[in-house]
Amino acid sequence: MDIKELSSILQEKGVVGAGGAGFPTYAKLSEKAETIILNCAECEPLLRLHQQLLKKYAKEIVDTFHLIGETVGAKEIIIGIKKHYKDTIKALNDVLGAYPNVRLGLLDEVYPAGDEVVLIYEVTGKVVRPGGLPIESGVAVFNVETVYNAYRALSGQGPVTEKYVSVVAEVEQPITVKVPLGTTLDEVVAMAGGVTTKNPVYFVGGPMMGNIGVGSQPVTKTTNAILVLPEDHYLVERKRSNSSIDLKRAAASCCNCSMCTDLCPRNRLGHPIEPHLFMRAATFKDVQDPNIFLNTYFCCSCGLCELYSCFQGLSPRTLMTEYKGQLKANGVPMPQVTPKPVGPEREYRKVPMKRLMARLDLVKYNKDAPLDEKEQGVKAVKILLSQHIGAPAKAIVKVGDKVKKGQLIAEPGKGLSVGIHATISGTVGTVDDRFITIQG
């Protein structure tokens, strides 16, 4: 199989990054990829679906990943996985004998090991240029569920119509379920036996980089987890903070200790992101060195600075994200910089996941969330036409049409885009440029 054929299949079947921002997978296929990495680092606390999926479908996923490597001509095929995922590692070792050019890249249990720039350095020693793409360093990274979806597409089992979602924290039975895309968050949470707290708040995506969602919100191709938290939980209060108040608090109490910079994973890789300097410049409106503001482009929004490093509970990540958004809105270009050499101190400034969970008051929620793949009886879905980076898909069905699960209902838009498919069989109820609803 050549790259063009593989790309066509992945685009048609709607395969995108099943986490993160949803980058269309076909666009990552390149002959420049000397190394491809399977990301099984499970970046966020409490998430388990990638290790669960890789353990159960080790042969299928490794075989597909090996095929991708052969197709792009990669010289090195690496599975990045945390050392303590022992059951998954055993499942991999049972099949890796048939793939001599595939190796494991073992990772420590630290945060954010799943950040692709951090992952690439850990398993290859390469530093991705600040603001650059991994392919510039000859690397392409794919997560586990993405490759599993590629396996299903290539084996004729169908396009992407379902999503694995971990439902954890304040629920009766923490669980990882497989649900049709477009299922509401409320319905998914109900599959975990319901909530165990008053006025629950849904944290979608993960405790560090996720956002607060609402019950009517539909599951998309990038919905990895739903954390059900009490309304007064530390993470909820931080997420609901007001940025103008955050700035005033920083002006009043930031002592510029530099802890946020010292523990910044991108700074430790030589990227010119220095949150403590930004906090000082922003709070005093000091624009003598504009690079301090321009370098906010290089923040990966991992959240360590404000949720772990700062002992005064300030919000560097939130404020830098706001400034970065203003720079983009005003057409200010990202600066071109060269990273500094990685210093030996980096090894001693990694954040252990156990300590992070303790800081976030999540230890009590660190329970098994077993994988349950039984078909869920969802009666209606709301399928977004933009579940990926790039142009939204364009609807090719109309109200009243009868559709079957797996049928193409929106074709790829112009440019970077993928197809969208019916996730249940039924009747099309609504069609506009944002979503399509189907009544089962």
Residue, then its C-alpha position, 0 to 999 in steps of 0.5 A: m500500500d502506498i501513502k496516497e492509497l492509505s491517506s485516501i482510506l483514512q480521510e474517507k473513513g474519518v480517522v483523526g487524532a482521538g484525543g488532543a485537537g483531532f488532527p486528521t491522521y491522513a495528513k500526518l503520513s509523510e515520507k519525511a517521517e523517519t520515526i513514528i511513535l505510538n503514544c500510550a503515555e496516557c497524559e492526564p491523571l485518571l485516564r486509562l483507555h489507551q492502555q486498556l485498548l492496547k492491552k486488548y487489541a495489541k496484535e491488531i494495533v501493532d500490526t496496523f502501526h507497523l503497516i503505517g511505518e512501512t508505508v511511510g518508509a520509517k526507519e524506526i517504529i516506537i511504542g511510547i508506554k509508561k513502565h508501570y503499564k505492566d499488563t499492557i507491556k506483557a500483551l505487547n511483548d507477546v506479539l512484538g516478536a513478529y515485528p523486529n523493527v518495533r521497539l518499546g520506549l519506556l516512560d516514567e510515571v510523570y506529567p506530561a509524558g504524553d505531550e508529544v514534544v516531551l514524548i519525542y524527546e524521551v524516546t528519541g532524544k530529539v528536540v522539536r523546534p519551538g512552535g514547530l511540527p514533529i515532522e520537521s524533526g522527522v517524527a510523526v506521533f499517533n495515539v493508540e485509539t487513532v491507530y485502532n480506528a485506522y485498523r478498523a478502517l483498513s480491515g473493512q470494519g467501518p469508519v469512525t462512528e464510536k468513541y471510547v470514553s472513561v467516566v470517572a470520579e463521582v460516579e457509582q461505577p467508574i467505567t470506560v465505555k464505547v459510545p456512538l459519536g453524538t451521544t450526550l454527556d448525560e447519557v454517557v455518565a448514566m452508563a457509569g451508574g449515575v453520579t454520587t454528588k450534588n450539583p455535579v460538574y462535568f470536566v471533559g478531557g482530563p483534569m489538567m487540560g480539560n474544560i467544563g462541559v454541559g450535560s447536553q454536549p455531544v461526544t466528539k472524536t476527541t472526547n477521551a474522558i468525563l470527570v464528574l466532580p463536586e461543584d466546590h472541587y478545587l479544579v472546578e473553582r480554578k477553571r471558573s476563575n475570572s482572568s481579570i481577577d487572576l491578573k490583579r491577584a498576580a500583581a498583589s502576590c506573585c513573588n517571582c520565585s520562578m518555580c513555574t518556569d523551573l518546572c515548565p516541561r517545555n522550558r526544560l526542553g530549551h523552549p523560550i517560555e518563562p512564565h515567571l517573567f510573563m507574570r512580572a511583565a503582565t502585572f506591571k504592564d512592562v513591555q520593554d521586552p516584547n519577547i516575553f509576551l511573544n513567547t507565550y506562543f510556545c506554552c503547551s497549556c499543560g497547566l503545571c504552572e498554575l495547578y502544581s508549581c505555584f504555591q500561591g495558586l496564581s494562574p500563569r497558564t490561563l493568563m498566557t493563553e489569553y495573551k496568546g489568543q490576543l496575539k493571534a487575533n491581531g495577526v502577530p506572527m509567532p517568532q522563529v527561535t532556536p531551542k537552548p540545549v537541554g540541561p541535566e537538571r531536567e531529570y530532577r524537575k519532572v513531576p510525579m503523577k502521584r504527587l500531582m494527583a495528591r495536589l489536585d485532590l484526585v487520589k480518592y478517584n484513582k480507581d479501576a475503570p474497566l473497559d466495557e464494549k457492549e453496544q449502547g442503546v442510544k436513541a438520538v445523536k447530534i453529530l458535529l461537522s467539525q470534530h477535527i482541525g481543518a475545514p468542517a465536513k459538508a453535509i450530503v444528507k437532508v432532513g427526513d433521509k433514512v440513514k444507516k450506521g456507517q453511511l457517509i453523511a458529510e463529505p470532507g470539506k476543501g483543504l484539510s478535512v475528513g468525512i463524517h458518518a452516521t453513528i446510528s441508523g435512523t432518520v435525519g432530523t436536523v441539518d445545518d452547517r454545524f451539525i446533523t441530528i439523527q433519530g434512531 
